[in-house]
Amino acid sequence: MPSLSKSSSKGVWTGLRASRRFDRGVVLLLLGIALWLTTTIRADFVKMGQYGLVSIVGWTYFVGLSMVVVGFSLELFRTPMRSKFLLAFVIVFVIYIYGTASAIEPVASLGDSWIHAGFVQYIFQHGSALNNYDARFSWPGGFSMAALLVSFAGQQNALFMLRWFPLFIELMYLAPLLVIGRSSGVGRRTAWLGTILFFASNWIYQDYFSPQALANLFLLVVLATVLSSWRPRSLKRIPQNAQLSQAVKERDDTPSFLARIGGHDTFPVWRAFEADGLVSATWERRQASRLRTFRDGVLERLRQTRTIMTIGRLEGHDTLDIRKSNQVLGLMALLTTISLALAMSHQLTPYALVVMLLGALLTRKLGRPELIFIVALFAIAWLSLGASNFWVGHLSMIFGSVGQIGSTVGSNVTGRIVGSQSHRIIVNLRILITLVIYLLAGIGVLRRSTDSRVLEVLTGAPILLLAAQSYGGEGLMRVVLYGLPFAAILAASSIVPLRFGDIKAAVPIFPNLKHQRVILTSCVATVLLLIAVLTTIVRGGNDSYESFSTGEVAAVNYVYQHARNGQSVSSIVSYLPSGQRDVGLIAIGSISATGDSPPLSYFVTQFVRLRPTWIILSRAQEAWGEILVGYPKGWINQVQQGLLGKGYVIAAHWSTAAVLKYSKP
């Protein structure tokens, strides 16, 4: 029997190891899918507690999520890296984070999504928006697109889109995010890790059926196209003398920490070797006076900062086209169309795109500055003309918070830390996730080498929006949302930094350690799983009062079917699946703002004074009172009993909702 040679036996062993790795990835992926399906089958929506969705998912969810995270981490550092398996793990991960609530909860959550469905139905039926009804109707682009889809699907309304829309739109984000990761000057592993970190940390619930979700997709598509179409022109000159290149190779390239922070690493290498003896002189100077090196580095940083504002940079001459000129023109036409749709669809996102495109221009990643003017022109023109119904008489809403950054941040952060202990924990965990991502991003800035600081600029550029608009107390959340894709890549760079580039890392890169692959895999899995678990908790933390049962939907539909023109409909607070039909004809109001905490007797008194024809009381309203206001369990029954003695009778009743009708005593 012929014996195997050493090389052939080694090849067989390598093949067996690769086979085992393949099997391991498949097993973890399939187990993750199976446990997710088990979670959705076992979860009981009725048993949801004050912590929302996390209170009913059970252990199968977290075990399955752990398997997906571990499988992704193993695939990330596998050699060779398999992109198809990484993509499969990312998709299953997105299903875990964004599809679990849709699978467990019987109907779509968030009252605003139902209101938006009503806007779509109105445009579908009448062919135009309803003027002077709601400020959101002044930006009808997204609603019009949804109405067109309703027509194509042969449906009568947009309700079929609501429940699974968060998962759908997040999966739509995946393609531009992958392009951004591939085109932002980081390694392949860093790009994949940054993509999944975005999905792991996006607790900002702006992916429901809304213009913001669509506008965010437009923004990502535009930025992905820009980053993949141009690259920075090198600022270095190549040495002409081969001896100089050898000197560069032999040079000890380990500048001090102060030198790196100061910018000494940004000196073009060729300068240090232009003359004989300059190498030793430079090294001795750095050793003798680090403060002077730091000063020289700072001066170099300032010099490079001045070059940013040159006419050539602003005209896009510091970039190189990656695509052919005819392809660039075609993409510019496409981006112009998307920019117009964006300006017609959302109030804030076009201005975020303007400042981010300006940042891309200054960091040599945009070669056509006219795109900035196109986006700005569309946004201002639509605000001035198309949205005139909104701003006429309401200029204080637009310009009233200009420059008030302190009050804007206060209303966005401290104003939300209210309610019961469970709700305060949820809010604090949201802040913690954001701080962790930005802390990791800061470490990534120091650890990575790169050719352009475009990621840093795109992460921070949306902050400029806070100086102009508080956006109803949600401005800071939108700033985080716009910058999160780029902050996530920077956070990934803290673990897997790029080791080469014109701009060197500010801190030393650790040398290759023993068992480095195991260490990196464990680090990625730990960080990713921790953030994913926290995001699971906080994303579903409000579901106790922002999700709805079939009984609540039936109660609202009962009122729509029986209410007549001139009759008023009211509830305690606006956490209802209402507004999806009869827009402009029947409006369901509320007698309490979501931040108020009046005594229970106030509700009975107000209802009796206002005397609405119909009153809807529901499980979601009761959960709101218990979690945000601190009312005792069963408080809504007390309100109902008080109304029954004041001229109201129960018109219809379900296990989670009741409809009261005023009947003259």
C-alpha positions in Angstrom: 0.0 0.0 0.0 1.6 3.3 -1.0 2.4 5.6 1.9 1.3 9.2 1.9 4.0 11.9 1.7 4.3 14.5 4.3 2.9 17.2 2.0 0.0 15.2 1.0 -0.9 14.2 4.5 -0.7 17.8 5.5 -3.1 18.7 2.7 -5.6 16.0 3.8 -5.4 17.3 7.4 -6.0 20.9 6.3 -9.0 19.7 4.2 -10.4 17.9 7.2 -10.0 20.9 9.4 -11.7 23.1 6.8 -14.5 20.6 6.6 -15.0 20.7 10.3 -15.1 24.5 10.3 -17.6 24.5 7.5 -19.8 22.1 9.5 -19.5 24.2 12.6 -20.7 27.3 10.8 -23.6 25.5 9.3 -24.6 23.9 12.6 -24.5 27.2 14.5 -26.5 28.9 11.8 -29.2 26.3 11.7 -29.4 26.0 15.5 -29.8 29.8 15.6 -32.7 29.7 13.1 -34.4 26.8 14.9 -34.2 28.5 18.3 -35.6 31.8 16.9 -38.6 29.9 15.5 -39.0 28.2 18.9 -38.9 31.6 20.6 -41.7 33.0 18.4 -43.9 30.0 18.9 -43.5 29.8 22.7 -43.7 33.5 23.5 -47.1 34.7 24.9 -47.9 38.3 24.1 -50.5 38.5 26.8 -47.8 37.9 29.5 -45.7 40.9 28.5 -44.5 42.8 31.6 -43.1 46.2 32.4 -39.8 45.4 30.6 -41.6 44.8 27.4 -40.5 42.3 24.8 -37.6 40.9 26.7 -40.0 39.6 29.5 -41.6 37.0 27.1 -38.9 35.9 24.7 -37.4 33.3 27.1 -34.0 31.5 27.2 -34.3 30.1 23.7 -33.9 33.6 22.3 -30.6 34.4 24.1 -29.1 31.0 23.5 -30.0 31.2 19.8 -28.6 34.8 19.6 -25.4 33.6 21.3 -25.0 30.9 18.6 -25.4 33.4 15.8 -22.9 35.8 17.4 -20.3 33.0 18.0 -20.8 31.7 14.5 -20.3 35.1 13.0 -17.2 35.7 15.1 -15.7 32.4 14.1 -16.4 33.0 10.4 -15.0 36.6 10.7 -11.5 35.3 11.5 -11.6 32.2 9.4 -8.9 31.8 6.7 -10.1 32.1 4.0 -13.0 34.3 5.0 -16.3 33.2 3.5 -18.4 36.2 2.7 -21.5 34.2 1.9 -21.5 32.7 5.4 -20.9 36.1 7.0 -23.8 37.5 5.1 -26.1 34.6 6.2 -25.1 35.2 9.9 -25.8 38.9 9.5 -29.2 38.3 8.0 -30.2 35.9 10.8 -28.8 38.4 13.4 -31.0 41.1 11.9 -34.0 38.8 12.1 -33.3 38.2 15.8 -33.0 41.9 16.6 -35.7 43.4 14.3 -38.0 40.5 13.4 -38.8 39.0 16.8 -41.3 41.6 17.9 -43.0 41.4 14.5 -43.3 37.7 14.9 -44.6 37.7 18.5 -46.8 40.7 18.6 -50.2 40.1 16.9 -50.3 43.5 15.1 -48.0 46.4 14.3 -46.7 48.4 17.2 -46.4 52.2 17.5 -49.4 54.4 16.9 -47.6 56.6 14.4 -47.3 53.7 12.0 -51.1 53.4 12.0 -51.4 57.1 11.5 -49.0 57.0 8.5 -51.1 54.1 7.0 -54.1 56.5 7.2 -52.1 59.2 5.3 -51.2 56.6 2.6 -54.9 55.6 2.3 -55.9 59.2 1.9 -53.4 59.8 -0.9 -54.4 56.5 -2.5 -58.1 57.5 -2.5 -57.8 61.2 -3.4 -54.5 61.4 -5.3 -53.1 64.3 -3.2 -52.2 65.2 0.4 -54.7 66.8 2.8 -53.6 70.4 3.4 -53.7 72.1 6.8 -54.3 68.7 8.5 -50.9 67.5 9.8 -47.4 68.8 9.4 -46.2 65.4 8.1 -48.5 65.9 5.1 -46.3 68.7 4.0 -43.6 66.1 3.1 -45.8 63.5 1.3 -43.1 61.9 -0.8 -42.8 58.7 1.2 -46.6 58.4 1.6 -47.1 58.8 -2.1 -44.6 56.1 -2.8 -46.4 53.8 -0.4 -49.7 54.6 -2.0 -48.2 53.6 -5.4 -47.1 50.3 -3.8 -50.6 49.7 -2.4 -52.0 50.2 -5.9 -49.5 47.8 -7.5 -50.2 45.2 -4.8 -53.9 45.4 -5.4 -54.7 46.3 -1.8 -57.1 48.8 -0.4 -54.8 50.2 2.3 -51.2 50.0 3.6 -52.0 47.9 6.7 -50.4 44.9 5.2 -47.0 46.7 5.3 -47.0 47.7 8.9 -46.2 44.6 10.9 -43.0 43.4 9.2 -41.8 46.8 7.9 -39.0 47.2 10.6 -37.4 43.9 9.5 -37.9 44.7 5.8 -36.3 48.2 6.0 -33.4 47.0 8.1 -32.6 44.3 5.6 -32.8 47.0 2.9 -30.1 49.0 4.8 -27.7 46.0 4.6 -26.7 46.5 0.9 -25.6 50.2 1.2 -24.0 49.4 4.6 -21.8 46.7 3.0 -20.8 49.1 0.2 -19.9 51.8 2.8 -17.8 49.4 4.8 -16.0 48.2 1.6 -15.4 51.8 0.4 -14.4 53.6 3.6 -10.8 52.6 3.7 -10.9 49.8 6.2 -10.2 46.1 6.0 -12.7 43.5 4.9 -13.1 42.1 8.4 -13.5 45.5 9.9 -16.2 46.3 7.3 -18.2 43.2 8.2 -17.8 43.8 11.9 -18.8 47.4 11.6 -21.9 46.4 9.6 -23.1 43.9 12.3 -22.3 46.4 15.1 -24.6 48.9 13.4 -27.5 46.4 13.6 -26.5 45.4 17.1 -26.5 48.9 18.5 -29.4 50.6 16.5 -31.8 50.9 19.4 -33.3 54.0 17.9 -36.8 52.9 16.9 -37.0 54.8 13.6 -37.5 51.8 11.4 -41.2 51.5 11.8 -43.5 52.4 8.9 -42.5 56.1 8.5 -40.9 58.6 6.2 -37.8 58.7 8.5 -37.1 55.0 7.8 -37.3 55.6 4.0 -35.2 58.8 4.3 -32.5 57.0 6.2 -32.3 54.4 3.3 -32.0 57.3 0.8 -29.2 58.8 2.9 -27.3 55.5 3.1 -27.7 54.9 -0.6 -26.3 58.4 -1.5 -23.4 58.1 0.8 -22.6 54.5 -0.3 -22.6 55.7 -3.9 -20.3 58.7 -3.1 -17.8 56.6 -1.1 -17.6 53.9 -3.7 -17.2 56.4 -6.6 -14.2 58.4 -5.5 -11.0 57.9 -3.6 -8.5 60.3 -2.1 -5.6 61.5 -4.2 -2.3 60.6 -2.5 -0.6 63.6 -0.9 2.8 61.9 -0.9 5.5 62.1 -3.5 7.3 58.9 -4.3 11.1 58.9 -3.7 13.1 58.9 -6.9 16.2 57.3 -5.4 16.1 53.5 -4.7 18.5 54.1 -1.8 16.0 56.4 -0.2 13.4 53.6 -0.4 15.8 51.2 1.3 16.4 53.8 4.0 12.7 54.1 4.6 12.4 50.3 4.9 15.2 50.1 7.4 14.0 53.1 9.5 12.6 52.4 13.0 9.1 53.6 12.4 7.9 53.8 16.1 7.3 57.5 16.9 6.3 58.4 20.4 2.7 58.7 21.5 3.0 62.5 21.6 4.4 62.6 18.2 1.6 60.5 16.8 -1.1 62.7 18.5 0.7 65.8 17.3 0.8 64.6 13.8 4.5 63.8 13.3 3.5 60.6 11.6 1.8 62.6 8.8 5.1 64.0 7.5 5.7 62.6 4.1 8.3 59.9 4.5 10.4 61.1 1.6 11.3 64.3 3.4 13.3 62.5 6.0 15.7 61.0 3.5 16.3 63.7 0.9 19.8 64.5 2.1 22.7 62.4 3.4 22.8 62.2 7.2 19.3 63.5 7.7 18.1 60.2 9.0 20.2 60.2 12.1 19.7 63.9 12.7 15.9 63.4 12.6 16.0 60.4 15.0 18.3 62.2 17.4 16.0 65.3 17.4 13.0 63.1 18.2 14.8 61.4 21.0 16.3 64.6 22.5 13.1 66.7 22.6 9.7 65.0 22.4 8.0 68.3 23.2 9.6 69.9 20.1 8.4 66.9 18.1 4.9 67.4 19.4 5.0 71.0 18.5 6.3 70.3 15.0 3.5 67.7 14.7 0.9 70.2 15.7 2.2 72.7 13.2 2.0 70.0 10.5 -1.6 69.2 11.5 -2.4 72.9 11.2 -0.7 73.0 7.8 -2.7 70.1 6.5 -5.9 71.6 7.9 -5.2 74.8 5.9 -4.8 72.7 2.8 -8.3 71.3 3.3 -9.8 74.7 2.6 -8.0 75.2 -0.7 -10.0 75.9 -3.9 -8.8 72.7 -5.4 -10.1 70.7 -2.5 -13.5 72.4 -2.5 -13.7 71.7 -6.3 -13.1 68.0 -5.8 -9.6 68.0 -7.4 -8.1 66.1 -4.5 -10.0 63.0 -5.4 -9.7 60.3 -8.1 -12.6 58.8 -10.0 -13.0 55.1 -9.4 -15.6 54.8 -12.1 -15.6 55.9 -15.8 -16.8 59.4 -16.5 -20.1 58.2 -18.2 -20.8 56.0 -15.2 -20.2 59.0 -12.9 -22.7 61.1 -14.9 -25.3 58.3 -14.7 -24.8 58.0 -11.0 -25.1 61.8 -10.6 -28.5 61.7 -12.4 -29.6 58.8 -10.1 -28.4 60.7 -6.9 -30.2 63.8 -8.1 -33.5 61.9 -8.4 -33.0 60.3 -4.9 -32.2 63.8 -3.5 -35.5 65.2 -4.9 -37.4 62.2 -3.4 -35.6 62.8 -0.1 -36.4 66.5 0.0 -40.1 65.7 -0.5 -40.2 62.9 2.1 -38.6 64.2 5.3 -38.0 67.4 7.2 -34.5 66.8 8.7 -32.6 64.2 6.7 -31.8 66.3 3.6 -29.9 68.8 5.8 -28.1 65.9 7.5 -27.1 64.7 4.0 -25.8 68.2 3.1 -23.4 68.4 6.1 -22.3 64.8 5.6 -21.6 65.4 1.9 -19.6 68.5 2.8 -17.6 66.3 5.2 -17.0 63.8 2.4 -15.8 66.6 0.1 -13.3 67.9 2.7 -11.9 64.4 3.3 -11.4 63.8 -0.4 -14.2 61.3 -0.9 -16.5 63.4 -3.0 -15.3 64.5 -6.4 -18.4 66.4 -7.5 -19.2 69.2 -5.1 -22.3 70.2 -7.1 -24.1 67.3 -5.5 -24.0 69.3 -2.2 -25.7 72.2 -3.9 -28.3 70.0 -5.5 -29.4 68.4 -2.2 -29.4 71.8 -0.5 -31.4 73.4 -3.3 -34.0 70.7 -3.3 -34.4 70.8 0.5 -34.7 74.6 0.7 -37.0 74.8 -2.3 -39.4 72.2 -1.0 -39.5 73.8 2.4 -40.2 77.2 0.9 -42.8 76.1 -1.7 -44.0 72.6 -1.2 -44.2 72.8 2.6 -45.5 76.4 2.8 -48.6 75.1 4.6 -46.4 74.1 7.5 -44.1 77.0 8.0 -46.5 79.9 7.4 -47.3 81.1 10.9 -45.0 78.6 12.5 -41.5 80.1 11.9 -40.8 79.9 15.6 -41.0 76.1 15.4 -38.3 76.1 12.7 -35.9 78.8 14.0 -36.9 79.1 17.7 -34.2 76.7 18.9 -31.4 77.9 16.7 -28.2 78.1 18.7 -29.8 76.7 21.9 -27.6 73.6 22.0 -27.7 73.2 25.8 -31.5 73.2 26.0 -31.7 70.9 23.0 -29.5 68.3 24.6 -31.4 68.7 27.9 -34.7 68.1 26.3 -33.4 65.1 24.4 -31.7 63.4 27.4 -32.9 64.5 30.8 -36.5 65.0 29.7 -36.8 61.3 28.9 -35.5 59.9 32.2 -38.9 59.7 33.9 -41.4 57.1 35.0 -41.1 53.9 36.9 -37.8 52.2 37.8 -38.2 49.8 34.9 -38.6 52.6 32.4 -35.6 54.5 33.9 -33.5 51.4 33.5 -34.5 51.1 29.9 -33.6 54.8 29.2 -30.3 54.5 31.0 -29.4 51.4 29.0 -30.0 53.3 25.8 -27.6 55.9 26.9 -25.1 53.2 27.9 -25.2 51.6 24.4 -24.6 54.9 22.7 -21.7 55.7 25.1 -20.1 52.3 24.5 -20.3 52.6 20.7 -18.8 56.0 20.7 -16.1 55.0 23.3 -15.1 52.1 21.0 -15.2 54.5 18.1 -12.9 56.9 19.8 -10.5 54.0 20.5 -10.8 53.0 16.9 -9.8 56.5 15.8 -6.6 56.2 17.8 -5.7 52.7 16.7 -6.4 52.7 13.0 -4.2 53.9 10.1 -6.0 55.3 7.1 -5.8 57.4 4.0 -8.8 59.6 4.9 -10.6 60.7 8.0 -14.0 60.4 6.3 -15.4 58.0 8.9 -14.6 60.4 11.7 -16.1 63.4 9.9 -19.3 61.6 8.9 -19.7 60.4 12.4 -19.5 63.9 13.8 -21.0 66.0 11.0 -24.7 65.5 12.0 -23.9 67.1 15.4 -24.2 70.5 13.5 -27.9 69.8 13.3 -28.3 70.4 17.0 -27.3 74.0 16.6 -30.2 74.5 14.2 -33.2 72.4 15.4 -34.2 70.4 18.5 -36.7 68.5 16.2 -39.3 68.1 18.9 -37.0 66.8 21.5 -35.6 64.0 19.2 -32.7 65.9 17.6 -30.0 64.1 19.5 -31.5 60.7 18.6 -31.4 61.6 14.9 -27.8 62.8 15.2 -26.9 59.4 16.6 -28.9 57.6 14.0 -27.3 59.4 11.1 -23.8 58.9 12.4 -24.2 55.4 13.7 -23.2 53.5 10.5 -19.8 55.2 10.5 -19.3 55.2 14.3 -19.9 51.4 14.1 -17.1 51.0 11.6 -14.8 53.1 13.8 -15.8 50.9 16.8 -14.9 47.8 14.8 -11.5 49.4 14.1 -10.8 49.4 17.8 -10.7 45.6 17.6 -9.5 45.0 14.0 -7.7 48.2 13.0 -6.1 48.8 9.6 -2.3 48.8 9.9 -1.3 50.9 6.9 -2.2 54.2 5.3 -0.9 57.8 4.8 -2.2 58.7 8.2 -0.7 56.5 10.9 -2.3 55.2 14.0 -2.0 57.5 17.1 -1.2 54.6 19.4 1.0 51.6 18.8 -0.5 48.5 17.2 0.0 45.5 19.4 2.3 42.9 17.8 1.0 39.5 16.8 0.4 37.6 20.0 0.2 33.9 20.6 -3.4 32.7 20.1 -4.3 36.0 18.6 -7.1 34.5 16.5 -8.7 33.1 19.7 -8.3 36.3 21.5 -9.9 38.4 18.7 -12.7 36.0 18.2 -13.5 36.0 21.9 -13.3 39.8 22.1 -15.6 40.2 19.1 -18.2 37.7 20.4 -18.2 39.2 23.9 -18.7 42.8 22.7 -21.2 41.9 20.0 -23.3 39.7 22.3 -23.3 42.3 25.1 -24.5 45.1 22.9 -27.0 42.9 21.1 -28.6 41.8 24.4 -28.8 45.4 25.6 -30.4 46.5 22.3 -32.9 43.6 22.6 -33.9 44.9 26.0 -34.2 48.6 25.1 -35.7 48.3 21.6 -38.7 46.3 23.1 -38.6 48.2 26.4 -41.6 50.3 25.5 -43.6 47.5 23.9 -45.8 47.2 27.0 -47.6 50.4 26.0 -46.5 50.9 22.3 -47.7 47.4 21.1 -51.3 46.5 20.6 -53.6 43.5 20.8 -56.2 42.4 18.3 -58.9 43.6 20.8 -57.6 47.1 20.7 -57.6 47.1 16.9 -61.2 45.8 17.0 -62.2 48.5 19.5 -60.8 51.3 17.2 -62.5 49.7 14.1 -65.8 49.5 16.0 -65.7 53.3 16.6 -64.8 54.0 13.0 -67.8 51.9 11.9 -70.3 53.5 14.3 -69.2 57.1 14.6 -71.1 59.7 12.6 -70.1 63.1 11.4 -70.0 65.6 14.2 -69.4 63.0 16.9 -66.2 63.2 18.8 -63.9 60.3 19.8 -61.4 60.5 22.7 -59.1 58.4 24.8 -56.9 59.0 27.9 -53.6 59.0 26.0 -52.7 58.5 22.3 -51.3 54.9 22.6 -53.9 53.4 20.2 -53.8 51.7 16.8 -55.8 54.5 15.4 -55.7 57.0 12.4 -55.5 54.3 9.7 -58.8 55.3 8.1 -61.2 58.2 7.6 -58.5 60.8 7.7 -60.0 64.3 7.9 -63.4 62.9 8.9 -63.0 61.2 12.2 -60.2 62.1 14.6 -59.4 60.3 17.8 -58.1 62.7 20.4 -56.7 62.3 23.9 -57.2 64.3 27.1 -53.7 63.8 28.5 -50.2 64.4 27.1 -47.8 61.5 27.4 -45.6 63.4 29.9 -48.5 64.4 32.2 -49.3 62.7 35.5 -52.6 64.0 36.8 -54.7 62.2 39.5 -57.2 59.6 38.3 -60.2 61.9 39.2 -58.9 64.3 36.5 -59.7 61.9 33.7 -63.3 61.4 34.8 -63.7 65.2 35.3 -62.3 66.0 31.9 -64.4 63.4 30.0 -67.5 64.7 31.7 -66.6 68.3 30.9 -65.7 67.6 27.2 -68.4 65.0 26.8 -67.0 63.1 23.8 -69.5 60.8 22.1 -67.1 57.8 22.2 -64.3 56.9 24.6 -61.8 54.1 24.0 -60.0 52.5 27.0 -57.3 49.9 26.4 -54.6 47.7 27.7 -51.8 49.9 26.2 -53.2 53.0 28.0 -53.3 51.1 31.3 -49.6 50.0 30.8 -48.7 53.7 30.0 -50.2 54.8 33.3 -48.4 52.1 35.3 -45.0 52.4 33.8 -44.6 56.1 33.0 -46.9 57.8 35.5 -47.0 55.3 38.4 -50.7 54.6 38.6 -51.7 51.4 40.5 -52.5 48.2 38.6 -56.2 48.3 37.4 -56.4 52.0 37.5 -58.2 52.2 34.1 -61.1 50.2 35.5 -61.5 52.8 38.2 -61.8 55.5 35.5 -64.3 53.3 33.6 -66.5 52.8 36.7 -66.4 56.5 37.3 -67.6 57.2 33.8 -70.4 54.7 34.0 -72.1 56.8 36.6 -71.7 60.0 34.6 -73.9 59.2 31.5 -71.6 56.7 29.7 -72.5 53.1 28.9 -70.3 50.3 27.6 -71.0 50.0 23.9 -68.5 47.1 23.2 -66.0 45.2 25.2 -63.0 43.0 24.6 -60.5 41.4 27.0 -58.0 44.2 26.3 -60.2 47.2 25.4 -63.6 48.8 26.0 -65.6 51.3 24.0 -67.9 53.7 26.0 -70.6 55.8 24.4 -72.3 58.8 25.9 -76.0 58.3 26.5 -78.1 61.2 27.8 -79.1 60.4 31.4 
